[in-house]
Amino acid sequence: MEDSNLENSKKEFTPDNGFNLVGIDYFEEPTGQIYFIEHFDLYQDALNAKKDRKNPNEYFILYKGTGGEFLSR
């Protein structure tokens, strides 16, 4: 159940265009674990911002694929 809440939250934070850098707070309730940090037009900029974070594994880059699918890295 928790995984589906997390996946739904990821979809809500996925932009139609560009890339959103989001963080995840594992101590929060499943529906509020994801929080917005910044929007980027270029993937490389989002990736660099993620790498600059203290714990890069606690952050996701959310975006839509060419087929409209929801993706994260």
C-alpha positions in Angstrom: 0.0 0.0 0.0 2.8 2.4 0.9 4.5 1.9 -2.5 1.3 2.8 -4.4 1.0 6.1 -2.3 4.6 6.9 -3.1 4.1 6.2 -6.8 1.0 8.4 -6.9 2.9 11.2 -5.2 5.6 10.9 -7.8 3.0 11.2 -10.6 1.6 14.4 -8.9 5.0 16.0 -8.9 5.9 15.0 -12.4 5.9 18.0 -14.8 4.4 18.0 -18.3 7.6 19.6 -19.6 11.1 19.6 -18.1 12.4 17.9 -15.0 11.5 18.3 -11.3 14.0 17.6 -8.6 12.1 16.3 -5.5 13.2 15.1 -2.2 11.9 12.2 -0.1 11.3 12.3 3.6 11.0 8.7 4.8 9.8 9.8 8.3 6.7 11.5 6.8 3.4 9.8 6.2 3.4 8.0 2.8 1.2 10.6 1.1 3.5 13.4 2.1 6.9 11.9 1.7 7.8 13.7 -1.5 8.5 17.5 -1.6 9.3 19.8 -4.5 12.8 21.3 -4.6 13.3 22.9 -8.1 12.2 22.7 -11.8 14.7 22.5 -14.6 14.3 22.7 -18.4 17.4 20.5 -19.0 18.0 17.0 -17.6 21.7 17.7 -17.1 20.9 20.7 -14.9 18.6 18.6 -12.7 21.2 15.8 -12.5 23.9 18.3 -11.5 21.6 19.7 -8.8 20.9 16.2 -7.5 24.6 15.3 -7.4 25.4 18.5 -5.4 23.1 17.4 -2.6 24.5 15.9 0.6 22.7 12.6 0.1 21.9 12.3 -3.6 20.1 9.0 -3.1 17.3 10.8 -1.2 16.3 12.8 -4.3 14.6 12.0 -7.5 14.4 13.6 -10.9 10.8 13.3 -12.2 9.8 13.7 -15.8 7.5 12.3 -18.5 8.9 10.1 -21.3 8.2 10.6 -25.0 5.2 8.3 -24.7 3.7 10.2 -21.7 4.9 7.6 -19.2 6.0 8.8 -15.7 9.7 8.3 -15.2 12.2 9.0 -12.3 15.9 8.7 -11.9 
